[in-house]
Amino acid sequence: MEKDAVKLTRQVAASMAMEGMNLKESEYDVLLRCAAGEQSISMTIQEMIAKYTAH
């Protein structure tokens, strides 16, 4: 994993935590994969929409 991707992910997670939105480990992992270029942002958005709008 790229050092910059880990740093960026930690910064985003910290910013979200300051706003009271703590990331679950699975959400952190998704964010890390995006930051490292292992998963596209558009695919991640589609997955999150499907996950949080499923009935």
BELZI-V690049 format. One record per residue. N is the residue number from 0. PHI is phi in whole degrees, 0 to 359 (NA if undefined). BURIAL is + if it has 16 or more other ideal C-beta (glycine too) atoms within 10 Angstrom, else -. D_FIRST is the distance of its C-alpha to the first C-alpha in whole Angstrom. Layout:
n->(N/N)
phi->(PHI/PHI)
burial->(BURIAL/BURIAL)
d_first->(D_FIRST/D_FIRST)
//
This chain:
n->(0/1/2/3/4/5/6/7/8/9/10/11/12/13/14/15/16/17/18/19/20/21/22/23/24/25/26/27/28/29/30/31/32/33/34/35/36/37/38/39/40/41/42/43/44/45/46/47/48/49/50/51/52/53/54)
phi->(NA/291/299/295/294/294/298/298/297/297/295/296/299/293/298/294/297/297/268/83/244/286/278/286/301/294/290/298/298/297/300/296/296/295/297/274/81/276/218/286/294/296/294/296/299/299/297/293/298/298/295/268/246/291/248)
burial->(-/-/-/-/+/-/-/+/+/-/-/+/+/-/-/-/-/-/-/-/-/-/+/-/-/-/-/+/-/+/+/+/+/+/+/-/-/-/+/-/-/-/-/-/-/-/-/-/-/-/-/-/-/-/-)
d_first->(0/4/6/9/7/7/11/12/11/13/16/17/17/19/21/22/23/25/27/27/25/22/19/19/16/16/17/14/12/13/13/9/9/11/10/7/10/10/13/16/17/21/20/18/21/24/22/23/26/27/26/28/31/31/35)
//
